[in-house]
Amino acid sequence: MNPPSRSRFPSRFCCASVSLALTLTLSSLATFAQEAEAPKAPSKPEIIVGPVSVYSYSPAESFVRVDANDVSLAQILTDLGPDAIEWYQHVQTLSNPWFEGRVPGSDGIEYAAQYIQFWMEQRGLTPAFENAPDRGATAWRQKFELPGGQPTEKSVALTCNGVSAGKDEVATLKCSASADTTAPLAFCGYAIAEGKDGYSSFAEGEDLSGRIAVVFRGEPLREDGKSAWGEDGRFSPSSNLKQKIDALAARNAAGIIVVEPPNYAGKKSNLSTLPVGQLGGAREMPCVVVDAAFAESMLSAADPQHRSLLELRALADSGEAKTLRFPESFTAQLVAELDDGKLMTENVGGILRGKGALADEWIVIGAHYDHVGYGAYGADSENRGTLHPGADDNASGTSGMLLLTKQLSEAYEAMGDDANLRSILFLAFSAEEVGLNGSRAFIKSPSIPADKVDFMLNLDMIGRLRSNDLEVGGVGSATDFMGKLRPFFEASGLTIRADPSGRGPSDHANFYGAGIPVLFFFTGVHDVYHKPGDKGYTVSPQGARKVLDLAGKIAMWRAIETDRLVFESATNADGTTRGQDRGYAAVRLGVQPGMAEDGATGIKVEGVSEGTSAAEAGIKPGDLLIAWNGEELASTAVMMEKLRACKVGDKVEIRLLRAGQEETVTVTMKAGKARGG
C-alpha cells in the first residue's frame, strides 16, 4: 500500500483527532490513514497530575520471580521484539567498563561519542553542526569547555647531581609553571612566614632568588606526628599549602619541592590532585611534590653535614633554624610540563530532515550520555575510585534516543515526499552530571533557530520502569499541554505522574529556561542511583519498550500537528512556582555547580546568580562548598536534599574553602523562581 499523502490527515491533528494517533505503530505508519481506529484505553488508566520530586520518586518493584534455570533470555528478548533487543544492546554497550563511566575528559566518553555518531550515520541522519557558527563545532560535534578543568601533567623530571627521581617519586602540583630550572637547593622547613608565638621559617629579608626551595608539608609536629599547634593535634591554618607557596613566591624561589616530613600523622591527601584554585592559581616557577625517600637522599647529599630528613624535621619543629642554603656546587634540575588545563567535551547531534510546510520547524529529542566515571564527583565518598557504569543514568536514555532515530526515520520515510513533517534534532549531551553544561552550551549557541522549536523531549533514566509507573515532567510548559497529552497517557497502559513543571536537574531545564515547551521522561531513582551497581543487567527492556512507545507516539504527533505549542511557564503571578518543582525546593541557593576535582570533597561553585541567597551571603565563583550546618556536602544531590528541607527565611551556615582558607557564611534562604518564567 502506498504511504498516505498529507491531504489524508485532518487539518488540526490534536484534541478531537488525537485518539487516532494512539494506534500508530511507527513501523506501520503507511497504513495509518485508512486502517486506524480509536484506541481502547486500559480498564484502569491512572494519571496523577502534580509535582514530583526526582530524588524521592521510586516506584515499587513489580516483577515476578521465576526459576532462572528455566528461563531463556534469548526467548524473552525475541518475544519483546527487535526494538527492545536493540535498546538493550545499546545499554549493554554504553555501560561496559571499556567506556570508563563516560566521564568528560576521558577516552571512554570519546568512544561513546563515536558510538553515538556511528548510529546516527547508520540511520541516515545529517550532521547537526555542519553549518553551526559555534567555534569548535565539527559536523557531528559541538565542542565546549567544561568549567572546573585543571592543568594536567604531561611530563616531570627531577635530577640532582646526575641522580634522577623515578616516575613514581615526583609529581607536579597543578599550580606549577611549565619550566626547565637548574639551581642549588635551599631547605626552608615548613615555609611558614609567620606562625604561632612568632615562629617563622625565614630570616628577615630572606631572598631565595636562584634557589629551588625544599619544604615540608604541614606545620611543627609533636612526637606522635600530629600538629604541635592545633587543638587536640589538629592542623591549624598555618599548614595550608597555598600560604607556603605564597611565602616562597614572595621570596623569589626559582622552584618548589614539597615533601612529607618523617612520621607525619596528618591527612594523607595526594597533593598533586589539589585543584589549582586551592593552591592560589598558576605560579611562575615549577612546583612538585617528591617522595620522602628520594628527598632524603637528595638533601643528605646536598647538606655538608649529611643530616637525615628526621634531623631536618627536628630543626624545623623547634623553630631555631631558618632557611638552610646548601652549596652552590650541588644543583638540582627541575623540569615540568603541563597542558593549558582546559577540559573540553562535546555534544553529538544528528538531524532527521522534515518535509513540506513544516520542514523549517523543529523538535529536539535529547539525552545526556555522560556519567560520573570513577566517582570523583556526584558519587558517595566511599565509592570514589570505583567505576560507575551508568546503565540507567543515562545509557538508558541515550539508547532510547538512538532507538527513536530508527523508528522515526522509518516513519518519515513511510510518509512519502508530499507529507508535512517537522525536522527532528537528536542531541546527545555531555557534562549533564556536573551542571547541565551540554544543554547550556547548546542553548547559548544553537545550531537551529530556537524560535522554531516546537518542543524538547528529554530522556533521562528510563531504564527501570517499575509497577508501570512513569513520571512525565513539563506537562504544564505549554498552553493546554496536559489536555492534549491526556489521550496518549490514557492509552499507554501506564500510571503517569504528570508534573506540570519544566524545571528539574536534567537537560530539559535549560530549554524550558529559554522559553521552549518540554517533556521529561523518568522512571525513578533506585538503590544503585549514582553507584557502581548501576550496571547493564539491571535495566528493563520490557519497560523501556513501553516508555519509548509513548515517547515515539508523542513525537510523531508533534511532527505532524500543524499548530505550534505555545510556551507557558508553571509560575504564579508573584514569581513563585506552582507547587513543588521536580527535584527543586521552594528556596533557591543560586549557584552553578561545577566539576569537583580529584581529591576535593564538596561542591565547586562555577557561577553565582545575582540577587540570590548565595550572592547576598558573599559566596563567589571558585569557592568549594564543603559543609551545610556542620554536615558534609558530598554531592549536588545532598545539597538538593538540604534545600528541599528549607523554607523561605531559614538561615543556614555554609562552610566553604576559598583560596585555601576555610570560611563560614550565613545564608538566608530566598524563594526560588522558575527559569524562563
C-alpha positions in Angstrom: 0.0 0.0 0.0 1.3 3.4 -0.9 2.0 5.8 2.0 -0.8 8.3 2.7 -0.5 11.8 1.4 -0.7 14.8 3.7 -4.2 15.6 2.4 -5.5 12.4 4.1 -4.7 13.9 7.5 -7.2 16.3 9.3 -6.2 20.0 9.2 -6.0 20.0 13.0 -4.3 16.9 14.3 -5.0 17.4 18.0 -7.6 17.0 20.8 -10.6 15.6 18.8 -8.4 13.7 16.4 -5.5 12.8 18.7 -7.0 9.5 19.6 -6.3 8.3 16.0 -2.6 8.7 16.6 -2.7 6.4 19.6 -2.9 3.3 17.5 0.0 4.5 15.4 2.9 2.0 15.4 5.8 3.8 13.8 6.8 0.8 11.7 3.3 0.6 10.1 2.7 4.3 9.6 1.8 3.9 5.9 -1.5 2.1 6.8 -2.5 4.7 9.4 -4.9 6.9 7.5 -7.0 4.0 6.2 -7.0 1.4 8.9 -6.6 3.2 12.3 -9.4 3.0 14.8 -9.7 4.9 18.1 -7.8 3.0 20.8 -9.4 1.4 23.8 -8.0 2.8 26.9 -6.9 0.4 29.7 -9.6 -0.6 32.1 -8.0 1.4 35.0 -5.9 4.2 33.4 -4.4 6.4 36.1 -3.0 9.9 35.5 -1.8 11.8 38.6 -1.2 15.4 38.0 1.0 17.3 40.4 4.6 17.9 41.5 7.1 15.0 41.6 10.4 15.1 43.5 13.1 13.5 41.4 15.1 12.4 44.5 12.2 10.5 46.2 10.2 9.2 43.2 11.0 5.5 43.3 8.2 3.1 42.2 7.9 -0.3 43.8 9.3 -3.3 42.0 6.6 -5.4 40.4 8.4 -8.2 38.6 7.5 -11.8 39.3 10.3 -14.1 40.4 11.0 -17.1 38.1 13.4 -20.0 38.1 16.5 -18.6 36.5 17.5 -22.1 35.4 14.3 -22.5 33.3 14.3 -19.0 31.6 15.7 -18.3 28.2 16.9 -14.7 27.9 17.0 -15.0 24.2 13.4 -16.1 24.1 12.3 -13.2 26.3 14.1 -10.7 24.1 12.8 -12.3 21.0 9.2 -12.1 22.3 9.8 -8.4 23.2 10.8 -7.7 19.6 13.6 -6.1 17.7 13.2 -2.7 19.2 13.6 -3.9 22.7 16.6 -6.0 21.6 18.3 -3.0 20.0 17.7 -0.8 23.0 19.0 -3.4 25.4 22.2 -4.0 23.3 22.9 -0.2 23.2 22.6 -0.1 27.1 24.9 -3.0 27.5 27.5 -1.4 25.2 27.5 2.1 26.6 27.6 0.8 30.2 30.6 -1.5 29.5 33.6 -0.7 31.7 35.6 0.0 28.5 33.7 3.3 28.3 35.2 4.3 31.8 31.8 5.5 33.1 31.7 8.1 30.3 33.2 10.9 32.4 34.0 14.1 30.4 37.7 14.3 29.5 38.2 10.6 29.4 39.0 8.3 26.5 35.8 6.5 27.4 33.4 9.4 26.6 35.1 9.9 23.3 34.5 6.3 22.4 30.8 6.8 23.5 30.6 9.9 21.2 32.0 7.8 18.3 29.4 5.1 19.0 26.5 7.6 19.0 27.7 9.3 15.9 28.1 5.9 14.1 24.5 5.0 14.8 23.2 8.4 13.7 25.1 8.0 10.5 23.6 4.5 10.1 20.1 5.9 10.4 20.7 8.4 7.6 20.7 11.5 9.8 22.7 14.5 8.7 25.3 16.3 10.9 23.7 18.8 13.3 26.6 21.2 13.4 27.8 21.3 9.8 26.9 25.0 9.4 26.9 26.0 13.1 28.6 29.3 13.9 29.8 27.9 17.2 33.6 27.8 17.5 35.0 24.3 17.8 31.9 22.7 16.3 32.5 19.9 13.8 29.9 18.3 11.5 28.6 15.9 14.2 30.0 17.5 17.4 29.6 20.7 19.4 32.8 21.3 21.4 32.6 23.3 24.6 34.9 24.0 27.6 33.8 22.4 30.8 34.0 24.6 33.9 36.5 23.4 36.5 39.1 22.0 34.1 42.5 21.6 35.7 46.1 21.6 34.3 47.3 18.1 33.6 50.9 16.9 33.9 52.4 16.0 30.6 55.9 15.3 31.9 58.1 15.9 35.0 61.7 15.2 36.0 63.9 15.9 38.9 67.6 15.2 38.7 70.2 16.0 41.4 73.9 15.7 40.5 73.2 13.0 38.0 70.6 11.1 40.1 67.0 11.2 38.8 63.8 10.6 40.7 61.7 7.7 39.4 58.4 8.2 37.7 56.5 7.3 40.9 58.7 9.6 43.1 57.9 13.0 41.7 54.7 14.7 40.5 53.7 18.2 39.6 51.4 20.4 41.6 48.6 21.8 39.4 49.8 25.3 40.1 53.2 24.6 38.6 54.6 26.5 35.6 55.9 24.6 32.6 59.7 25.3 33.1 63.2 23.8 33.0 65.1 25.1 36.0 68.6 24.2 37.3 69.6 25.8 40.6 71.2 25.0 44.0 68.9 24.0 46.9 67.6 25.7 50.0 65.8 23.9 52.8 63.0 26.1 54.2 61.4 23.9 56.8 57.7 24.3 56.8 57.9 27.6 54.8 55.7 29.4 57.3 56.2 33.2 57.1 54.5 33.9 60.5 53.2 31.2 62.8 52.4 30.6 66.5 54.4 32.5 69.1 56.4 34.4 66.5 57.5 31.3 64.6 59.0 31.9 61.1 60.8 29.7 58.7 62.6 32.7 57.2 65.1 35.2 58.3 64.1 38.8 57.9 64.6 40.0 54.3 65.1 36.4 53.1 65.6 36.3 49.3 65.5 32.9 47.6 66.4 34.1 44.1 68.3 31.5 42.2 67.4 28.7 44.6 65.0 25.8 44.5 63.2 25.6 47.8 62.6 22.2 49.5 59.8 22.4 52.1 57.8 20.2 54.4 54.0 19.9 54.2 52.2 20.6 57.5 53.5 22.6 60.4 55.7 21.9 63.5 54.8 18.4 64.8 54.5 16.7 68.1 56.4 13.5 68.8 53.4 11.5 67.6 53.4 13.3 64.2 50.3 15.4 64.9 50.3 19.2 65.0 52.1 20.9 67.8 49.9 24.0 67.3 46.3 22.9 66.7 43.8 21.8 69.4 44.0 18.1 70.0 46.7 17.7 67.4 44.6 19.0 64.6 46.4 21.1 62.0 46.0 24.9 62.0 45.6 27.2 59.0 49.4 27.7 59.1 49.7 24.3 57.5 47.9 25.5 54.3 50.0 24.7 51.2 48.8 27.8 49.4 50.3 30.0 52.1 53.6 28.2 51.9 53.7 28.7 48.1 52.8 32.4 48.6 55.6 32.9 51.1 58.1 31.2 48.7 56.9 33.1 45.7 57.2 36.4 47.6 60.8 35.5 48.3 61.5 34.8 44.7 62.1 31.0 44.8 63.1 29.6 41.5 61.3 26.3 42.1 59.5 24.5 44.9 59.8 20.9 46.1 57.3 19.7 48.7 58.0 16.6 50.8 56.1 14.9 53.7 58.1 15.1 56.9 59.0 11.8 58.7 56.3 10.3 60.9 53.7 12.8 59.6 50.3 12.0 61.0 48.2 14.5 59.1 45.7 13.8 56.3 47.3 11.7 53.6 45.8 13.5 50.6 47.6 13.4 47.3 48.9 17.0 46.9 49.3 16.5 43.1 45.5 16.3 42.8 44.7 19.5 44.6 42.9 22.0 42.3 44.8 24.9 41.0 42.5 27.4 42.7 43.1 25.8 46.1 46.8 26.5 45.5 46.3 30.1 44.6 46.3 29.8 40.9 49.1 29.3 38.3 52.6 30.1 39.5 55.7 31.3 37.6 58.0 28.6 38.9 57.9 24.8 38.7 56.3 23.2 41.7 56.4 19.5 42.5 55.8 17.0 45.3 58.6 14.4 45.9 58.7 11.0 47.7 60.3 11.3 51.1 62.9 8.6 50.4 64.2 10.4 47.3 64.1 13.8 49.1 66.2 12.4 52.0 68.9 11.1 49.7 68.9 14.4 47.8 69.1 16.6 50.9 71.6 14.4 52.6 73.9 14.6 49.6 73.5 18.3 49.3 74.0 19.0 53.1 77.7 19.2 54.1 76.6 17.7 57.5 74.6 15.0 55.7 71.7 15.3 58.1 68.7 13.0 57.7 65.2 14.1 57.0 64.3 13.4 60.6 67.1 15.6 61.8 66.0 18.4 59.5 62.4 18.0 60.8 63.7 18.5 64.4 65.3 21.8 63.3 62.1 22.9 61.6 59.9 21.8 64.6 62.0 23.8 67.0 61.9 27.0 65.0 65.5 27.7 65.9 66.9 27.2 62.4 65.9 29.4 59.5 66.5 28.6 55.8 69.5 26.4 55.2 71.3 27.2 52.0 73.3 24.3 50.6 76.5 24.7 48.5 76.0 26.1 45.0 78.1 23.3 43.6 75.2 20.9 44.3 72.4 21.7 41.8 69.0 20.2 41.0 67.3 20.3 37.6 63.6 20.5 37.8 61.6 20.1 34.5 57.8 20.3 34.4 55.4 20.4 31.5 51.6 20.8 31.9 48.8 21.4 29.5 46.7 24.5 29.5 44.1 23.0 31.9 41.1 23.3 29.6 38.8 20.4 29.8 36.9 20.1 26.5 33.9 17.8 25.8 31.3 17.6 23.1 27.6 17.3 22.4 26.8 14.9 19.5 23.9 15.7 17.2 22.1 14.5 14.0 19.2 15.7 12.1 16.2 13.9 10.6 15.0 16.4 8.0 11.3 17.2 7.9 9.1 17.6 4.8 6.8 20.2 3.3 5.4 23.2 5.0 6.7 22.1 8.5 10.2 21.3 7.5 11.7 24.5 8.9 10.1 23.9 12.4 11.8 21.6 14.9 11.5 19.0 17.5 14.5 18.3 19.8 14.9 14.8 21.3 17.8 14.7 23.7 19.5 12.6 26.3 22.8 13.0 28.2 25.4 10.4 27.5 28.0 11.3 30.2 28.2 9.8 33.7 30.5 10.2 36.7 33.4 7.9 35.7 35.2 6.7 38.8 33.2 8.8 41.1 35.4 11.9 41.5 32.2 13.9 41.7 28.5 13.2 42.0 29.1 10.0 44.0 29.2 8.8 47.6 32.6 9.4 49.1 33.1 5.7 49.9 32.7 4.8 46.2 35.3 7.3 44.8 37.8 5.4 42.7 35.3 2.7 41.7 33.9 2.6 38.2 30.3 3.8 37.9 28.9 2.2 34.7 25.8 4.5 34.5 23.5 2.0 32.8 20.2 3.6 33.8 21.8 7.0 34.2 21.9 7.6 31.4 22.9 4.9 28.9 19.2 4.1 29.1 18.1 7.5 27.8 20.8 7.7 25.2 19.8 4.2 24.0 16.2 5.4 23.8 17.2 8.4 21.7 19.1 6.1 19.4 16.2 3.8 19.0 13.9 6.7 18.2 16.3 7.7 15.4 15.5 4.3 13.8 11.7 4.4 14.5 11.2 8.0 13.4 13.4 7.7 10.4 11.4 4.7 9.2 8.1 6.6 9.9 9.3 9.7 8.0 10.3 7.6 5.0 6.9 5.8 5.0 5.1 9.2 5.0 6.1 10.0 1.4 7.6 13.1 -0.1 4.4 15.1 -0.1 3.9 14.9 3.7 4.3 17.8 6.1 6.7 16.9 8.9 8.8 18.9 11.4 12.5 18.3 11.4 13.9 16.5 14.4 17.2 17.2 16.0 18.6 14.3 18.0 21.1 15.5 20.7 23.4 13.6 23.0 24.5 16.0 25.7 27.8 15.8 27.6 28.5 17.1 31.0 25.0 16.9 32.4 26.2 15.4 35.6 28.3 18.5 36.5 25.6 21.1 36.0 23.7 20.6 32.7 26.7 22.0 30.8 26.0 20.4 27.5 22.5 21.6 27.1 23.5 25.0 28.4 26.2 25.2 25.7 23.7 24.3 23.1 21.2 26.9 24.2 23.9 29.5 24.1 25.0 28.5 20.6 22.1 26.6 19.0 22.6 25.1 15.6 18.9 25.5 14.7 16.6 28.6 15.2 15.5 28.4 18.8 12.3 30.3 17.9 11.3 27.5 15.6 11.5 24.7 18.2 8.0 23.2 18.9 9.1 21.3 22.0 12.0 19.4 23.5 11.7 15.8 24.7 14.3 14.7 27.3 15.0 11.0 28.1 17.0 10.7 31.4 16.9 7.4 33.3 14.1 5.5 31.5 15.6 2.0 32.1 14.0 0.9 35.4 10.2 1.1 34.9 8.5 -0.5 37.9 4.9 -1.1 38.6 4.2 0.5 35.2 4.8 3.9 36.9 6.3 6.7 34.8 7.0 10.4 35.6 6.4 12.8 32.7 7.5 16.3 33.6 6.8 19.5 31.8 3.1 18.9 31.1 2.4 22.5 32.1 5.1 24.0 29.9 2.7 24.8 27.0 -0.9 26.0 26.9 -3.3 23.1 27.4 -0.4 20.7 27.0 -1.8 18.3 29.6 -5.2 18.3 27.9 -3.6 17.4 24.6 -1.4 14.7 26.2 -4.1 13.1 28.2 -5.4 10.7 25.5 -1.8 9.5 24.9 -1.3 8.9 28.6 -4.7 7.1 28.9 -3.9 4.7 26.1 -0.4 3.9 27.3 -1.4 1.4 29.9 1.0 3.2 32.3 0.4 5.1 35.6 1.6 8.6 34.6 2.9 11.0 37.2 2.3 14.2 35.3 4.4 17.0 36.7 3.5 20.5 35.3 7.0 21.9 36.0 9.5 22.2 33.2 12.3 22.7 35.7 14.5 20.0 37.2 18.1 18.7 37.4 18.3 17.5 33.8 18.9 18.9 30.4 15.3 19.9 29.6 15.6 22.7 32.3 17.8 24.8 30.0 15.3 24.5 27.1 12.5 25.5 29.5 14.6 28.4 30.7 14.8 29.5 27.0 11.0 29.5 26.7 10.7 26.2 24.9 8.0 23.7 25.9 9.5 20.5 27.3 8.6 16.9 28.3 10.8 14.8 30.6 10.5 11.0 30.8 11.9 9.4 34.0 11.3 6.0 35.6 12.6 7.0 39.0 15.6 6.6 41.4 16.7 3.3 42.9 19.2 1.7 45.2 22.1 1.9 42.7 21.5 5.5 41.5 24.9 7.1 41.1 26.5 4.0 42.5 28.8 1.3 41.0 25.9 -1.1 40.9 24.1 0.8 38.0 25.1 -1.9 35.6 23.6 -3.1 32.3 21.9 -6.2 33.6 19.7 -4.2 36.0 17.7 -2.4 33.3 14.3 -3.5 31.9 13.8 -3.9 28.1 10.1 -4.6 28.8 9.7 -1.3 30.5 11.8 0.7 28.0 9.6 -0.6 25.2 6.5 0.9 26.9 8.2 4.1 27.7 9.6 4.6 24.2 6.3 3.6 22.5 4.7 6.5 24.4 7.6 8.9 23.6 7.6 8.0 19.9 3.8 8.5 19.5 4.0 11.9 21.2 7.0 12.9 19.0 5.1 11.8 15.9 2.0 13.7 16.9 4.1 16.9 17.2 5.9 16.1 14.0 2.6 16.1 12.1 0.5 18.7 14.1 0.3 22.0 12.2 -0.3 24.3 15.2 2.7 25.1 17.3 2.8 24.6 21.0 2.6 27.9 23.0 5.1 28.1 25.8 3.7 28.6 29.3 5.6 29.0 32.5 4.4 27.0 35.5 4.8 30.1 37.6 2.4 32.2 39.7 2.0 35.9 39.3 4.2 36.6 42.3 7.1 34.6 40.7 6.8 31.5 42.9 6.4 28.1 41.4 3.1 26.3 41.2 3.7 23.6 43.8 7.0 22.0 44.3 9.1 21.6 41.2 10.6 18.2 40.4 13.9 18.0 42.3 13.9 21.6 43.3 12.8 23.3 46.5 10.7 26.3 47.5 14.0 28.0 48.0 17.0 28.6 45.7 20.6 28.9 46.7 21.7 30.4 43.3 25.0 28.7 42.5 26.0 26.9 39.3 27.8 23.7 40.4 30.9 22.6 38.5 33.2 19.7 38.4 34.9 18.8 41.7 38.5 17.8 41.0 40.1 14.6 42.2 40.9 14.8 45.8 38.4 17.5 46.6 35.3 16.9 48.6 32.5 19.4 48.2 30.6 21.3 45.6 32.6 23.6 43.3 30.9 26.9 42.6 31.3 27.9 38.9 28.8 30.8 38.9 26.6 32.7 41.3 23.3 34.3 40.1 22.7 37.9 41.0 20.2 38.7 43.7 20.1 35.1 45.1 20.7 33.8 48.6 24.3 32.8 47.6 25.2 36.2 46.2 23.9 38.1 49.2 25.8 35.8 51.5 29.1 36.5 49.7 29.6 33.1 48.0 31.8 33.5 45.0 32.8 31.6 41.9 35.7 29.3 42.7 34.5 28.6 46.2 34.2 24.9 47.3 31.2 24.4 49.5 32.1 21.7 52.0 29.5 21.7 54.8 25.9 22.6 55.4 25.1 23.3 59.1 28.0 21.2 60.0 27.2 18.2 57.8 29.4 17.3 54.8 28.3 18.3 51.3 29.4 15.3 49.4 27.5 15.9 46.2 25.0 18.1 44.5 22.3 15.6 45.3 23.0 16.0 49.0 22.7 19.8 48.6 19.4 19.4 46.8 18.0 17.4 49.7 19.2 20.1 52.1 17.4 22.8 50.0 14.2 20.8 49.9 14.1 20.7 53.7 14.4 24.6 53.8 11.7 27.2 53.8 11.9 30.9 52.9 13.7 32.8 55.6 15.7 29.9 57.1 19.3 30.7 57.9 22.0 28.1 57.0 25.6 28.0 58.0 27.7 27.0 54.9 31.4 26.2 55.4 33.4 26.8 52.3 37.0 26.7 51.1 38.3 29.8 49.4 41.9 30.2 48.2 42.9 27.5 50.6 41.2 29.1 53.6 38.1 27.8 55.3 35.3 30.3 55.9 31.8 30.1 57.2 29.0 32.2 55.7 25.4 32.6 56.9 22.9 32.2 54.0 19.3 33.5 54.4 17.1 31.4 52.1 15.0 33.2 49.5 12.2 31.9 47.3 13.1 30.2 44.1 11.8 31.5 40.8 11.0 29.3 37.8 13.5 29.6 35.0 12.1 31.1 31.9 9.2 32.5 34.0 
